[in-house]
Amino acid sequence: MEERYDPNSVEPRWQDFWARQNIHKTDRPESPKKFYCLEMFPYPSGKIHMGHVRNYAIGDVIARYKKMQGYHVLHPMGWDAFGMPAENAAIKHGVHPSKWTTENITSMKTQLNRLGLSYDWDREVTTSSPDYYKWNQWFFLKMFERGLAYRKSSFVNWCGSCATVLANEQVIDSQCWRCDSVVVQKKLDQWFLKITDYAEELLQACHELQGWPDKVILMQKNWIGKSYGVEVDFRIDGSDESIRIFTTRQDTLFGATFLCLSPNHPIAHKIADNTAELDVITGSYGKNDEKLGLFTGKYCINPMNNEKIPIYIANFVLMEYGTGAIMSVPAHDQRDFEFSRKYGLPVRVVIQPDKPGSESAVHSSRLAEAYEDEGFLVNSGTFSGLDSETAREEIAQFIEKNDFGKRVVNFKLRDWGISRQRYWGTPIPIIYCDTCGAVPVPEKDLPVILPEDVVITGTGGSPLLESTSFLHVPCPACGSQGRRETDTMDTFVDSSWYFIAYCFDKGNIDLKSETRLSAGTVQTRPAGRQGPKSEISYWMPVDQYIGGVEHAVLHLLYSRFFTRVLRDLGLLHYSEPFTNLLTQGMVIKDGAKMSKSKGNVVDPDYLIEKYGADTSRLFSLFAAPPEKDLDWSDKGVEGAARFLNRIWNIVYQQLDNLSTSQKTSQNTFDLTDMSEPGRNLIRKVHQTIKKVTSDIERAYHFNTAIAALMELVNVLHAFHPVENKDYAVMKSALDNLLILLFPFTPHFAEELWSCLGNKGSLSEHIWPSWDIDLAKEDEIELVIQINGKLRGKLMIPANLSDAEIQGIAMREKRIQDIIGAKEIRKIIVVRGKLVNIVTGS
């Protein structure tokens, strides 16, 4: 054993050992005790960052811990490899996206292995591989057959900088989620996946996500956005045509003083007087920073009071929600209020916080902002005086009875537009024929492979339009000349099912055979016996999923949708892909998230080179609970390194004595024949096993688990053997320490385990258990309070009754002096912790 710990020597040696021994290879016996641990796979940008280190260290601890508990663990990794950065690199550096991606994967895989992560690389998937995206295309064909994939002309979110369409979920505050460019509306023929068919199920099933953070469930519910309301027809004055609006606040209908249309509404161009100004409104569609409107010159009739109100076209009215038209009630909607002030439109109060006539009445002339809460109706005809809830029901009945509207349920969720005008993505398996229309590529011809003969310029639409070998193909239906679809799929399709692909060894994905198995194809078997489970049926769903909260809507919602579609195809027997979800916090430095632009990035390679992978892992796991943001500290990293060196020094200094100590089972000792220091150390070991185990099980509180290990090291450091048996106790304590430490710092623990003469790898070792009796304290510290205030502390035997504890507290002289002649009203004993004496004044 070397005197000083050298991670640059130790860590590569153990990584090589694990690889040669296939330690991380996934076994799949027919045992129900399985655990599928998965971190969200990365985009192969070429370099990992500290967020990756933290994310993957969390997953690695869980995977190693579960394996030591006897679970058959699946812990894979792969690459979310399609996407625009590869195309941008091709434009900037003249390197093909495939080459750029492959080189980056090689580089990042080396970095991940340097961290000592326990991945089974035989399960690796790369989404840009034809063997993978073949199944994207297969899923598309299956959805097409079921009417879940369809094409239509529609206004889409267009990022001019990226030259591609964005899904609604990819537009954040009117900006592109990738490059922050302003997103505009553009009308294109697009392919959609009908996620709205599953809106109700996706919403109702949120209550089943017991292992998910509440904030993520709430974000999903809000995005699905189920709302109850009414659709009401406002007839255009002087015309037989009507504009149908949707509202959830029909109790405010009498307060509508104007109506607003989306610039994309079918009727907008028909009634607008000024097409030039309309183009300005259309160009700013969906922007939240400035509310723009255009008076059409036309009016409509509010059917509740027959009032004529002006029709505006406004950039904030979304065609994708409701009907693309809204009644505007400025007294009770802040957005409408601001719009009315800008354009000089009237404001009418129709809801008061209290019953009419009260002192809290809201007056239109005094409004500084909209009153958006519920209350009691005023200025609302026969409905005045009703509370909002009652009024909504009675007004809905009135609307339906008079046949100018109806009750409806709406969802904010829209169908998923997957068409992208990019090269580096999955080709959509459709061929267009002048005779047959849109014809699906036959399954036998999959995959439709991306051609290599393209020049990527970043302008002029999809580069696939320039590849004649790709573009011109016979129609599968009639044989006449056809042309391939040149749009590629949104890359979120790739990540919506990759967790299923990991179930197959060596990338041998075969979903067709799995479908037949799941559909229950009967094989000849002896009576009463069932055949083996399919790979997917065995491993899925994922038991623990780990990733950033920024994926709460996009990836996680799409994955839930895809899982249900695959269930309905007969591929799966479950509906939710992830049983438990952990959303780890960000890594913060100098008060901000680490980023190159802020100049606060810490390079993991530098950290690993200077301190070692285990120190990097230990700090990232100890500095904060997984779900909280981690505040970077150079001193914290140095502290983690000192902690490991302290353990190393204890073993180095005692190695000769420990190697000759009496061989004893790690947790089996006769306490009656043991020195007091030995008994105390044994007790601390069992308390630490209990604490570390419970903290890992309790929402993965690794930071407090590591703190418990540090306490044990403090006791070990202060331990001075008084007899030979004490060295056996010390050896056992160190063995247990290393087993507990192994999931956090695997290289370090393996090295010292070997130095102490132990056989085999800790990867194959079972997790220790604690003895309740051995973990009990002989003495405990008793806190004495009087009326809730601390008045004393003393050590007492741990096994006393409540009456005995009460008697000891009352006999304390200081306590007697404080109480004096005061009346003792009651005495509260909290066993093992405190006594609170409640007195009169």
C-alpha angles and dihedrals in degrees: 000000000000118000093232128044111246110187092186088064100036102043101053090047093057093042088055091048093052091049095048092047094045087232093162096046111127115241120199113197119167092267125129091217098095132142124195111198117184137175118198108268119245134239105248097244091154101255136054121227133206091270088062091048091054095043095048094042089056091052093045093054091051094047094048093045093051092048090052087052090060101262122140098238130206110197110165137165136199145153134274087211108165119082149096102286089070090053091047089052089051090053095044101040104021093239121135113251090237093056093044091050095047093050091049092050091053091050096047094044089057090052093049092050089050087061090059095239116174099232124154098226090189085076094052117137129192114196094209091061115104088227087063105036090047085078093049085060092045090053090049092053091049091050090046090054090053096045092251093116116055141155127231141156111252146145108272137187106264125195107199093193093054091034091222146100121263129207116239088254089058094058111086117185090339091306135108112264090222106043105010092236117149112268119223134187121260131172113234141150104258141176117238135191113219100236089152089074086069098039096107094045093046089052098044092046092058088089089061092061093093093154095053127094113262092233092058092049090050091050090052092048092049093049093050084048107190112195135176119217147113137277112222129189116228107194115223107242111253093012140085090228123099135200114224116214131189123217137167090199105063086153086077097050092110088058095060107120099168140008126231128206129199111248085236094055111122092237097047097088092043096059103029114110096198114047093179092059090043089059089055091052091047091050091055094044115148096009114143098194098071128024110215127185139182123203107225095204088242133107135206134203122247102222093208095064103004090240118157111232131179123257118227132183109223132188094221097060109098121215088203095067127060112331100323090255130087137188107233118225106179096182091061107028120061095210091051090045092056091045092051092051091050094050100032097247124160124264121211124186114220101158125062124188090231135026115295114280096034123129091246093068116147116227124201093223093055099046114126091175138001120285100228101171126098123261139127126327123248131172087023105118116235090354094065113121095030120120115247096254094050091043093053091056096045094044090050089053090048092051093050093043091054093044100233097114147347144226114268141175116226135191126209088210114100130195114280113256106210103173114115126181092220138108104221100072143073112301111238105242099232131117120199118219126185088222104035102030119213107005123186117235109251114256091239089063095057133151102054096206126217109247121238096211097086134115112216113210102154093236138085101038128282117001087219088077088071096054107090093182089058099036105050115062136141119269108256090218105048106006096237122131113291138168131229125242105260098199117097128214126270106262090236086076087066093055096043094082108011090112087067093052090060089066089076121079120236093002093290094148114182111167095165093065089044089054090054091049093048092047087063103249103187118234125192105267136154112274115275095019129108127207124244119289118257116255092255094045090052100048105028139123103048107248096205125018121186130193148106124310088231086082094058094110108021111042099020095049093046090049091052089050094048092048091056093048090051089048090054090049088059094250098113138035097206137058107214120064099200123045095187128022127196116189107198121211126247126266108249127197127177089359097304140082111272111264138148091239091059093046092229100113121134113207111228091207091058091046093050092046093051102037107010133248094277093056089049091049093045094052094047090050097043102042096072142350110277095252094051129078113266115229107214116235127178088200089053091056090049089049091054090051091050091051092055092045090051091057090045091053093050091054093043094051095046100034097108093049093044094050091056095042121118112277108245133165108266096249104021119098138143102237093192088066097045136100118248093250088050092051091048092051093048089050091050092050093055092044089052093049089052094046097046093045094048093045092052090047091046101076092306097287093182093162094063091041090056090046088057090052089052090054090053090050089052090055091046091050091053093043114114113185113226097186138020093261089063090068089059088052090049092048090050091048092051092047090053092045091055093047090052092044095048099087090052101041106015100170094048094047093047091052096051091041088058093043089055089059098254119149129231131012124302086229087075096042124108121241112257124247127215131233112231093211094048091049093056119107119237088213134021134197111249118206115209119204132182112204089343096307122117110251105159151348132212141165116249136173111278098229102059123129123242091257092052092048090049091050093051091051094049092049093057106113095218091052091049091050093052094047094045111156096342119129114256105221099179143338120223117202120195102191113240094005122051153340120224116196112200114204137178122249 
